[in-house]
Amino acid sequence: MMNDELKDAAEFQETEENDAVKKPRKPKKSSAQAIQAEAERVGPSATYYTHAFLLFCGRLLNKTLDAYNSIFALTPKDKAIIYRNISTHYTKKGQQEKALDYLKEWTRLDPSDADAQYQLGMALAASGETPSAIRAFNKVLSLSPMHKGAMYRKSALHLKQKEYQVALDGLEKVCEKMPDNPRIYYLIGIACDGLGEIDRAIEAIKKAIELNPNEIKYHQHLGFLNVRKDDHKAAAKHFTKVMELERELDEDNY
């Protein structure tokens, strides 16, 4: 079916050219020759965009690049861009497994690209593959030691695995670079709580609330921490705030 489509395209192009210049009809090239000639005429960027167009039309989503490498001279960088775009396409559609396949190909083609490793790490984390995601974020940090996103997400994954000290160490480094991010303080509070450092956990979550006073889970968690400290007056204050925020949220949904 693809050969028929390419043949039709080549014949249409040849007819147009003949009509425009009114010259005698030349011997018709094969489909592959016609496509290659056109790509060479307009330059390598057209090669890339033609290929990308076919990919996104769903015609070549399986065994994509192998089928056309004999026709199109795609560089490893072009292939990496195509794999990145396809992975983004599938991620937006919620098809994480397919997105992962193309992300892995992207990182294989361009292993020194920190962004490729970072996108792979996020996709692995979303798929529940926590250890693999942590390894991907470690690769990001080996390529770009100051990558805040990788530092943050890696620490959050360690926290998810209840590796509280490792998580806390990472989160404190991120906090130095992102001191106005309330969620980082919230996660620091959870890590401190996991280590049994309740006072420190309370201070961290108070800071999160100071930066974002309308986040329900911050007040809720702080309320429970105060209960454990036998400070029921402070606990009641935060639980009351939880109910107020939930009421406002319900009213907004009407």
N, C-alpha and C positions, 0 to 999 in steps of 0.2 A: 504493500500500500504506500509506503514511504517513497519507493522508487517511482511509482505513478505520479505522486505529488511533485516530486522533484523534476520529473520529465515534463509535466504540465507547466511548471514554473519556467523551465528552460525554454520551452517552445514559445510561451507567451512573451518572454523577454526578447527572443530572437525575432518574432513577428513585429514587435514594437520597433526594434531597431531598423529592420528592413523597411517598414512603412515610413519611418522618419527620414531616412537618407535616400530612399528610392534606388538602392543598388541591387544588382542581381543577387539572388539568394545563395548563400554560401552553404557548403556541406554542414549538416547539423552535427553538433558535438554530442557526446554522451552526456547523461545527466550529471555525472560526477565531474566531467571535464568542464561543463558549463558553469557549475557552482564554483569550482576552483578558479576558473578564469575571472569570474565576477569578483571573487574575494581578492584576487591579486590586483584587479583593476582599481578597486576602491580602497584598498589598504587593510592592514591587520585589524584595525578597530571594527571594521565591518564583519570580519571573520568572527570576532568575539561576540558581537551583538546578534549576528545571525544565529550563532550557536545558542546563545542565551535565550533568544526568542523561541527556538524550537524546544528547548528544555522546559520553559514555562508554559508552552502550549500542551505539555503533557505527552508529547510524541516520543520523547527520548528519556523519560525518567528512569528507565531501567537500562542498565549497561550503557549509560549515556556517552561517556567520553570514548570508551573503547570502540564503539561502532563508527565514530566519525574521525578518529585520529588519523586515519589513512587519507582523509580528504582535507581536514582543517589543521593547519599548523598552529595549534594552541600551545602557548608557553605554560610552564608550571604555575606562574602567577595568574594567568587567565583561568586556568582550571580551578585554582584555589578560590578565585572570586566567584566562579560559577557555583562551586560547592557551597560557599558561604551563602549565596543568594538563595539557593534551593533550601538550605537548612532553615534560613529565616522564613521562607515561604511556608514550610511545614510547621515551624514553631507557631506561627500566627494562626494556623489552622488547628493547633492543638494535637498534631500528630508527632509526639515526642520521639517515638522509635525511629521514624523515617528521618526526622531532623538529626538525630544522633548519628545515624549512618553517614550522612553527608558531612557533619561536623568532624567526624573521625577522619574522613577523607581529606578535609581541609587541613587538619592538623598534620596529617601524614605528608601532604604536599608542601606545607610551609610550617615546619616544626618550630621555627624561630619567631613566629608571629604570636606575641603575647595575647592579642585580642582573640585569636583562634582558640588558644588554650582556655581563655576566660569564658568564651561562649560555650565551649565543650563542658567546662566545669559546671556552669549554670544548668545546662541541659541534663547532665548526669545527676545533679542535685534534685532537679525537678522530677526525675525518673526514680528517685529513691536510691540511687547508687552512690551512697555517701562516701565510702572509702575511695572509690574511683574519682569522685568529684574533688575530694581533698587532694589527691595526687595531681589532678589537673591544675588546681589553684597553686600547689607547690611549684609546678612548672612555670606558671605565670610569674610567681615571685622570684624564681631563679632568672627569668628573663627581664623582669621589671620589678626590682625589690620594693619600690615605693608605690606599687599598684594598690590603691586604697580599696577598690572593690574586691579584689582577691583576698586581701587581708581580712576584710569584714566578713565575707561569705565563708571563708575557711574557718574563722573563729566561731561563726554561728553554727557551722556543721559540727565542730568539736563540742559545742554546747549541747547540740541535739543528741550527741552520743554520750552525754554526761561526763565528758572529759573537762571538768570544770576549771582546773588550773591552767591547762593549755589554752582553753577558750578565753579565760580572763587575761592571760598574758597578751594574747593577740588583740583583744578588744581594747585594752589600755593603750596599745600602740596606735590603734585606729582612732581612739578618742583624742589623742594628741594632734592628729591631722584633721579631725572632724569634730571639734569641740561643741558645735551647735546642733548636733544630731541627737534628738531625744531617744531614738531607738537604741543607740549604742549604750547609753546610760541604763536603759531598761534591761538590756542583755547583760551588762555588767552586774546589775542587781541580781539577776537570776543566777549568774555564775557565783557570786558571793554567797547567795542563799544556799546554793548547792554545796559550797565549802563550809557551811555552818557559820558564816560571818554575817549575822543578821543585821547588826548595826550598820555595817558597811553597805549591805544590800539596801537598807532603808534610805540611806543618804543618796545612793545612786539613783533610786527610783524617784526620790523627791526632786532630783535634778531633772529627770526626764519629764516630770509633771510641770516643773517650772518652764521648760521649753515648749511643752505641748499639754496645756491644762485640760484639754477636752478629750484626751484618749482614755476610753473607758478601762481598758485592761491595766493601765498604769495605776489608776486609783484602786482597782480591784485587788491587784497583787499587793499594793502597799497596805491595804486594809488587812489582808491575811497576815502579812508580816507583823503588823502592830498587834494583832490578836495573839500571835506567838510571843510577843514581848509583854503581854498583859497590859498593853496600853489601849484599853477598850474605847476610851474617849476619842483618840486619834483614829482608831479603826472605824468607829461609827461615823465620823466625819467623812471618811473616804467612801464608805459603803453608801452613805446618803448621796454623795456626789455621783456615784455609779448610777443610782436610781434616777437622779435628775437628768443625767446625760442620756440614759436609755429612754426616758419619757420624751425628751426633745427629739430624739432620733425617730421615735414612733410618730410624733406629730409631723415631722418633716416628710414622712412616707405617705401621709394622707393626701 
